[in-house]
Amino acid sequence: MERIQKVIANSGYCSRRKAEELINKGLVKVNGNIINEMGIKVSNNDYIEVEGNLINKSEEKVYYLLNKPRGVITSTNDDKNRKTVIDLIKDTRRIYPVGRLDYDTTGLLLLTNDGNLANLLTHPKNNVEKVYIAKLEGIIDKDKLLQLQRGIIIDGYKTSKSKAKIKKINKKSNNSVVELIIHEGRNHQVKKMFKAIGYNVLKLKRERISFLTLDGLKSGDYRQLSIKEVKKLYGELKNNC
């Protein structure tokens, strides 16, 4: 017997957090009955429907690493018919992005049908390291970088300590390139952090999540993670718990 949100996540239908949202909205049924209790446990003999779809509890897990291009939506679908990250990957199984990158942000994005791994990677307590390269309007002040490193207030909360260093200064074009390493992943966080210290982000790219990098992948390209990489991810996440 396992909690229903975990079973849904493990089926590959969506992440555990999304499963909890669907339960709260009354969109999950067990044996034909709507479920609105988060802690209910189910067995392999129970029939589970999510949004009218009968879930497959034994779906093979897949893991993709994508170098997301600019101008692509980090979503499973888009009501404006814009291209999504799902459109870029040739796989008929139901996969979804782990976290998100903005429409104009590029770089490393993971996609999977493993709800348990997705939940571990996105949960703030696990301190997963993420590396971003930001091109800023203006010449960055080193004292401003110290503010980022110590943590700053955005949206009413203080960001955790980060690492920041200047990669390049171009006085002629009046811009700077900065590497920022964070362990959180809130909505538009990197752009908001730079805005809080007085700089607009012109370009933003995520280059690394944990030990995973974009090595060998051009913009729009993707690859599957190896079994060794998946095990290593799980191992690092468990050590952070």
N, C-alpha and C positions, 0 to 999 in steps of 0.2 A: 504494500500500500504506500502510495506517495501523494504528496500534496498536488492538487490539480494544476496549479500554476507551473509547477516544475515539470509535470507530465506534458503540458502544452508546449513549454519551452523546449523540452528534450525532443519533441516530435518534429521540431524545425518550423512550426507554424509562425512563431514570433518569439520575441524575448520574454523573459519572466515578467519584467515590468509591464510590457504591453499586455501580457496575458491577464495581469491583475486589473488593468484598466478595462479590459473587455468583460471580465467577471463583474466588475462594479457597474457596468452598463447593461448587465443582464443579457449579454450576447453569448454566454456559454451554457451548454446543456449537458447533463449527464443522464444517460438512459431516458432522454426525452424531457427531462425536468430542468427548468432554468435554475442555475446555481448563483447565489449571491453571497455565499460564505467563502472567505479567502482560504481558510484552513482546512477545507474539506479534503479527505483523502479518497483516492480511487484505485482500482485494481486493473489488471490487464483485461479483465472480463467486462469492464464497463465501456459503454459507447459514449464517446465525448464528441460533441459538436461545437465548433467555434465559428460564429457568424454564419451558421448554416452549413458549414463544411465539416465532414467527419474526418477527424485527424488520424494520421497514420503514426502509430506509436513506435514503429520500428524503422523509421526512415534512416537511410545511410547518411552519416554526417559528412559535410563537405566544407572546405575552408579556402577562401580565395583572398589574395592580396592584390589590390588594384591600384594603379597609379592614376588617380582620378584627374581627368582634364578639367579645364575651366569651362563653365557654362553647362554643367551637367548637375541634375538634381540628386541629392543624396536621399533617395526615397524609393519605395517599391513601386509607386505610381505617381502620376501628377495630373491634377485636374485641368491644367493648361496645355496638356499634351507635349510638354517639354521632355527631352531625353533624360532618362534616369540612369543611375549606376547599374541597375538591373539589366537595362538594355545592352550594356556593354559586354555582359558575360553570357557566353553560350552554354546555358544549363537550364534544363526544363524543370528542375526541382525548385521548390519554393525557398529562396534564400533572401536574406535581408542584410542591410548594412549595420555594422557595429558602431554606434555613435553616428556622428554626421560631420560633413564638411560643407561649408557654405557654397552657394552656386558659383561664386567667383574664386573659391579657394581650391587649390590643387594638392595632389600628393597622395600619401599612403592612406588607404581605406581598406578595412577588412570586411568581408561579407561571408555569411555562414548560415546554416540552419541549426546550429548548435546553440540553443538558448542559454544553456548553463555557462558556456564560455563567454557568450556575449554579455551576460549579466556580470560575470566576474571582471571582465575588461572595463566595463563602464561604471562599476561601483566605485565611488570616491575613496572608500576606505582601503582599496587595494593599491593605491599610489602607483598606477601604471605610468611610466615615463613616456612623454610625448615630446618630440623635437620639431620645432617650427622654424622656418626661415621667413622673415618678414622684410619687405622693402618699404621703407617709410618715407613720407614726405618731410623733408627738413633734415638738418644735421643733428643727430642724437647727442644728448648731453650725458656724460658718464654718471653724473649724479642721479639722473632720471633712471638709469639702469639699476642703480642701487635700490631705488624705490620698488621697482619690479621684483628684485631679488628678495626684498624683505616682506613683500606682500602689500597690496593696495586695496582700497575699497572700491568695489564696483557692484552695482545693483543691491547695495545695502549689506554686502558681506565682504570680508577680507579674504583675498586669495591666499593660498598657501605659499610658502617660500618657493622661489623658482631660481633658475640659473639663466643669466643673460650675458651675451658678449657681442661686441661689434665685429662684424665680418668685413665690412667695407664702408668707406665714406667717399662720396662723390660731390665735392663742393661745386663743381661746374654745373651739374644737373640738380643740385640741392636735394640729395636724398641719401639715405643710409640703409645698410643691410644688417639686420640683427638676428642672431640665433637665440631663440627662447625655448627653454626646457621647463615644462610644467607637469604636474601630476594630477590635474583635474581635467574636466572636459565640459564645462558649462556652455550654454548657448552663446555663440559669438565671443567667447571669453578672451581669446588672444587680441582680437580687434579692440575690445572694450578696455583691456589692460593698457594697450598703447594709447588709446584715446584719453584715458584717465591721466596720463602723464604728458598729454599735449601733442600727440603725433597721429596722423592719419595713415592707415595701412594702404599702400598702393597695390601690393601683391603679397599673397600669403601661400606658403606651401608647407605641408606636413611631410617631414622626411623620415621620421622613425617613430615606431610604437614599440616599446620595450626593446628587444634585440632585432626586431624586423625592420628592414630597410627597403629602399626602392632599387637597389643594385640590379642592373640588367633590364629594368623595365622602362620603356619609353612611355610618354603620356598616352593614356588610353589602353595600355597593355596590362595584362594580369597573369597571375600564375596560381596554382594550387599550393597550399602549404604542405610540406612533407609531414609524415607521421611523427618524425623526430621533432620538428618545429612545434607541432601541436602539443606533444608531451612536454616540451620545454616550457611552453607558455603556461600550461596547467601547473607545472612544477613551480615556476616563479610566482604565479598568482597565489598558490597555496602557502608559499613561504611568506607572502605579504600579509596574509590573513591574521 
